[in-house]
Amino acid sequence: MTSIVKRVRRMLNQRRDGQFLLALDGSQQSDVGISSTDLQSLAACPADTRARMEAMAEAHGLAPDALNREHWREVDMARACGHCGRRRVCSKWLAGKRGDLSASDFCPNAPHFAELAKSS
């Protein structure tokens, strides 16, 4: 029962956030530096998306602030992570239950992390 309540609460929060984002005018949207479509997409992401991205960065030998280097990449990675269908696998992998899996086997951002690690 609790999970149903959490899902409904999350859905209502996402709807509220989406309505807020739709109400922003052009200058307010440009202050954020991303399109309204990207804003809405990112608002629909789970709350732990950034923490998950930072943990994955650290697993690749990167400091979490490496994600901030290129704005376009940060937005793309957040969108991919937030809408990823492999969150359960990711959680286990980040918790150390890796078996013979590498991040490139499940993470849509693995190429980005590899590229960031090369340029560090």
Phi and psi restraints in degrees (value plus and minus 20) as a CYANA .aco file:
   2 THR   PHI     -81.7   -41.7
   2 THR   PSI     -58.8   -18.8
   3 SER   PHI     -85.8   -45.8
   3 SER   PSI     -53.1   -13.1
   4 ILE   PHI     -86.0   -46.0
   4 ILE   PSI     -64.3   -24.3
   5 VAL   PHI     -81.4   -41.4
   5 VAL   PSI     -63.2   -23.2
   6 LYS   PHI     -82.7   -42.7
   6 LYS   PSI     -61.3   -21.3
   7 ARG   PHI     -84.3   -44.3
   7 ARG   PSI     -63.7   -23.7
   8 VAL   PHI     -84.8   -44.8
   8 VAL   PSI     -63.1   -23.1
   9 ARG   PHI     -81.2   -41.2
   9 ARG   PSI     -64.3   -24.3
  10 ARG   PHI     -82.8   -42.8
  10 ARG   PSI     -62.6   -22.6
  11 MET   PHI     -81.7   -41.7
  11 MET   PSI     -64.1   -24.1
  12 LEU   PHI     -85.3   -45.3
  12 LEU   PSI     -60.2   -20.2
  13 ASN   PHI     -83.9   -43.9
  13 ASN   PSI     -61.1   -21.1
  14 GLN   PHI     -84.8   -44.8
  14 GLN   PSI     -60.0   -20.0
  15 ARG   PHI     -83.5   -43.5
  15 ARG   PSI     -64.4   -24.4
  16 ARG   PHI     -82.0   -42.0
  16 ARG   PSI     -65.5   -25.5
  17 ASP   PHI     -82.8   -42.8
  17 ASP   PSI     -61.4   -21.4
  18 GLY   PHI     -82.2   -42.2
  18 GLY   PSI     -61.3   -21.3
  19 GLN   PHI     -85.3   -45.3
  19 GLN   PSI     -59.9   -19.9
  20 PHE   PHI     -81.5   -41.5
  20 PHE   PSI     -65.9   -25.9
  21 LEU   PHI     -86.0   -46.0
  21 LEU   PSI     -57.4   -17.4
  22 LEU   PHI     -85.6   -45.6
  22 LEU   PSI     -47.3    -7.3
  23 ALA   PHI    -100.2   -60.2
  23 ALA   PSI     -31.2     8.8
  24 LEU   PHI     -87.2   -47.2
  24 LEU   PSI     117.6   157.6
  25 ASP   PHI    -103.5   -63.5
  25 ASP   PSI     154.8   194.8
  26 GLY   PHI     -77.3   -37.3
  26 GLY   PSI     -61.1   -21.1
  27 SER   PHI     -89.3   -49.3
  27 SER   PSI     -55.7   -15.7
  28 GLN   PHI     -86.9   -46.9
  28 GLN   PSI     -59.4   -19.4
  29 GLN   PHI     -85.5   -45.5
  29 GLN   PSI     -60.7   -20.7
  30 SER   PHI     -88.8   -48.8
  30 SER   PSI     -46.9    -6.9
  31 ASP   PHI     -80.9   -40.9
  31 ASP   PSI     -55.0   -15.0
  32 VAL   PHI     -95.0   -55.0
  32 VAL   PSI     -51.8   -11.8
  33 GLY   PHI      69.7   109.7
  33 GLY   PSI      -6.1    33.9
  34 ILE   PHI    -158.7  -118.7
  34 ILE   PSI     141.9   181.9
  35 SER   PHI     -90.4   -50.4
  35 SER   PSI     142.1   182.1
  36 SER   PHI     -84.1   -44.1
  36 SER   PSI     -53.0   -13.0
  37 THR   PHI     -83.8   -43.8
  37 THR   PSI     -64.9   -24.9
  38 ASP   PHI     -85.3   -45.3
  38 ASP   PSI     -59.6   -19.6
  39 LEU   PHI     -78.4   -38.4
  39 LEU   PSI     -67.2   -27.2
  40 GLN   PHI     -85.8   -45.8
  40 GLN   PSI     -59.8   -19.8
  41 SER   PHI     -83.1   -43.1
  41 SER   PSI     -63.7   -23.7
  42 LEU   PHI     -90.2   -50.2
  42 LEU   PSI     -53.6   -13.6
  43 ALA   PHI     -85.7   -45.7
  43 ALA   PSI     -46.7    -6.7
  44 ALA   PHI    -102.8   -62.8
  44 ALA   PSI     -25.0    15.0
  45 CYS   PHI     -94.7   -54.7
  45 CYS   PSI     132.0   172.0
  46 PRO   PHI     -80.0   -40.0
  46 PRO   PSI     132.1   172.1
  47 ALA   PHI     -82.5   -42.5
  47 ALA   PSI     -44.8    -4.8
  48 ASP   PHI    -110.5   -70.5
  48 ASP   PSI      -9.0    31.0
  49 THR   PHI     -78.6   -38.6
  49 THR   PSI     -68.7   -28.7
  50 ARG   PHI     -83.9   -43.9
  50 ARG   PSI     -62.9   -22.9
  51 ALA   PHI     -82.3   -42.3
  51 ALA   PSI     -59.2   -19.2
  52 ARG   PHI     -85.0   -45.0
  52 ARG   PSI     -63.6   -23.6
  53 MET   PHI     -82.3   -42.3
  53 MET   PSI     -62.0   -22.0
  54 GLU   PHI     -86.0   -46.0
  54 GLU   PSI     -59.2   -19.2
  55 ALA   PHI     -84.5   -44.5
  55 ALA   PSI     -60.0   -20.0
  56 MET   PHI     -88.3   -48.3
  56 MET   PSI     -56.9   -16.9
  57 ALA   PHI     -80.5   -40.5
  57 ALA   PSI     -66.4   -26.4
  58 GLU   PHI     -82.3   -42.3
  58 GLU   PSI     -56.6   -16.6
  59 ALA   PHI     -84.8   -44.8
  59 ALA   PSI     -43.5    -3.5
  60 HIS   PHI    -115.6   -75.6
  60 HIS   PSI      -9.2    30.8
  61 GLY   PHI      60.0   100.0
  61 GLY   PSI      -0.8    39.2
  62 LEU   PHI    -126.9   -86.9
  62 LEU   PSI     128.3   168.3
  63 ALA   PHI     -94.2   -54.2
  63 ALA   PSI     125.3   165.3
  64 PRO   PHI     -74.5   -34.5
  64 PRO   PSI     -51.8   -11.8
  65 ASP   PHI     -90.2   -50.2
  65 ASP   PSI     -29.0    11.0
  66 ALA   PHI     -81.9   -41.9
  66 ALA   PSI     -44.3    -4.3
  67 LEU   PHI     -87.8   -47.8
  67 LEU   PSI     -41.1    -1.1
  68 ASN   PHI    -107.5   -67.5
  68 ASN   PSI     -24.5    15.5
  69 ARG   PHI     -80.3   -40.3
  69 ARG   PSI     -64.2   -24.2
  70 GLU   PHI    -145.8  -105.8
  70 GLU   PSI      95.5   135.5
  71 HIS   PHI     -77.1   -37.1
  71 HIS   PSI     -65.5   -25.5
  72 TRP   PHI     -79.9   -39.9
  72 TRP   PSI     -60.4   -20.4
  73 ARG   PHI     -88.4   -48.4
  73 ARG   PSI     -61.4   -21.4
  74 GLU   PHI     -79.8   -39.8
  74 GLU   PSI     -63.8   -23.8
  75 VAL   PHI     -85.6   -45.6
  75 VAL   PSI     -66.2   -26.2
  76 ASP   PHI     -80.0   -40.0
  76 ASP   PSI     -63.9   -23.9
  77 MET   PHI     -86.9   -46.9
  77 MET   PSI     -60.7   -20.7
  78 ALA   PHI     -84.0   -44.0
  78 ALA   PSI     -61.5   -21.5
  79 ARG   PHI     -83.0   -43.0
  79 ARG   PSI     -66.3   -26.3
  80 ALA   PHI     -84.3   -44.3
  80 ALA   PSI     -64.1   -24.1
  81 CYS   PHI     -86.8   -46.8
  81 CYS   PSI     -64.3   -24.3
  82 GLY   PHI     -86.4   -46.4
  82 GLY   PSI     -44.4    -4.4
  83 HIS   PHI    -132.8   -92.8
  83 HIS   PSI      -3.2    36.8
  84 CYS   PHI     -93.0   -53.0
  84 CYS   PSI     119.3   159.3
  85 GLY   PHI    -109.4   -69.4
  85 GLY   PSI     -17.0    23.0
  86 ARG   PHI    -132.0   -92.0
  86 ARG   PSI      11.1    51.1
  87 ARG   PHI     -81.6   -41.6
  87 ARG   PSI     -57.7   -17.7
  88 ARG   PHI     -84.6   -44.6
  88 ARG   PSI     -65.2   -25.2
  89 VAL   PHI     -81.4   -41.4
  89 VAL   PSI     -63.8   -23.8
  90 CYS   PHI     -80.0   -40.0
  90 CYS   PSI     -66.3   -26.3
  91 SER   PHI     -79.5   -39.5
  91 SER   PSI     -64.5   -24.5
  92 LYS   PHI     -84.5   -44.5
  92 LYS   PSI     -63.0   -23.0
  93 TRP   PHI     -82.5   -42.5
  93 TRP   PSI     -65.7   -25.7
  94 LEU   PHI     -86.6   -46.6
  94 LEU   PSI     -45.7    -5.7
  95 ALA   PHI    -102.1   -62.1
  95 ALA   PSI     -18.9    21.1
  96 GLY   PHI      79.0   119.0
  96 GLY   PSI     -22.6    17.4
  97 LYS   PHI    -110.0   -70.0
  97 LYS   PSI      52.1    92.1
  98 ARG   PHI    -114.0   -74.0
  98 ARG   PSI     -47.9    -7.9
  99 GLY   PHI      34.7    74.7
  99 GLY   PSI    -150.5  -110.5
 100 ASP   PHI    -123.3   -83.3
 100 ASP   PSI      -3.5    36.5
 101 LEU   PHI    -102.0   -62.0
 101 LEU   PSI     122.9   162.9
 102 SER   PHI    -133.9   -93.9
 102 SER   PSI     141.7   181.7
 103 ALA   PHI     -77.0   -37.0
 103 ALA   PSI     -53.8   -13.8
 104 SER   PHI     -86.7   -46.7
 104 SER   PSI     -34.0     6.0
 105 ASP   PHI     -96.3   -56.3
 105 ASP   PSI     -40.0     0.0
 106 PHE   PHI    -160.7  -120.7
 106 PHE   PSI     -41.9    -1.9
 107 CYS   PHI    -110.4   -70.4
 107 CYS   PSI     101.5   141.5
 108 PRO   PHI     -86.8   -46.8
 108 PRO   PSI     -36.8     3.2
 109 ASN   PHI    -117.1   -77.1
 109 ASN   PSI     -17.6    22.4
 110 ALA   PHI     -73.5   -33.5
 110 ALA   PSI     -63.1   -23.1
 111 PRO   PHI     -81.9   -41.9
 111 PRO   PSI     -56.7   -16.7
 112 HIS   PHI     -84.8   -44.8
 112 HIS   PSI     -65.9   -25.9
 113 PHE   PHI     -81.8   -41.8
 113 PHE   PSI     -61.1   -21.1
 114 ALA   PHI     -83.1   -43.1
 114 ALA   PSI     -62.4   -22.4
 115 GLU   PHI     -86.3   -46.3
 115 GLU   PSI     -61.7   -21.7
 116 LEU   PHI     -83.9   -43.9
 116 LEU   PSI     -58.3   -18.3
 117 ALA   PHI     -85.7   -45.7
 117 ALA   PSI     -56.6   -16.6
 118 LYS   PHI     -85.5   -45.5
 118 LYS   PSI     -57.3   -17.3
 119 SER   PHI    -105.9   -65.9
 119 SER   PSI     -20.9    19.1
